Amino acid sequence: LKLGPAAPGPSPAAMPQASRARLWLVLAAAALAAVPATASLAADDVPPVTKVVQLLQELQQGLETEAKEDQETYKSLQCWCKKNGAEKTEAVEVAKQAIDSMQSKVEGGSGRTGELGAELEHLRQRIAEDEAALKEAIEIRKTEAAEF
């Protein structure tokens, strides 16, 4: 019986740790099933394959415990991110509204500054005209007083 080349599977490095542990467990169980049982082993002698299977089972339990801890950490961080993300989004919106309000005030102030500048110039012209009229009136009175 000749088999063709095996289909390439994912490399062990690309597999998650729990999947690799399960793969090793399956391989060890298959190797253990392939080894014939010997009656000559003493009760305290444990075959190396059994030791490997036990180590892999312990490794699997440890990985499952770590996975649960990682899931709990993920949930707490996800909750924190959602909460802080919402707060930061709200703070950004409030800041944008404040910026818009301040920009409109600045633009309004700039327009008002222009209006007041024009009014100031107009008032200066009127003061100059009034001072000229006052000087003319003083001269007329002096002349009339002198004639009287």
Secondary structure as GFF3:
##gff-version 3
##sequence-region A 1 148
A	DSSP	three_ten_helix	12	14	.	.	.	ID=ss1
A	DSSP	alpha_helix	17	34	.	.	.	ID=ss2
A	DSSP	alpha_helix	48	147	.	.	.	ID=ss3
###
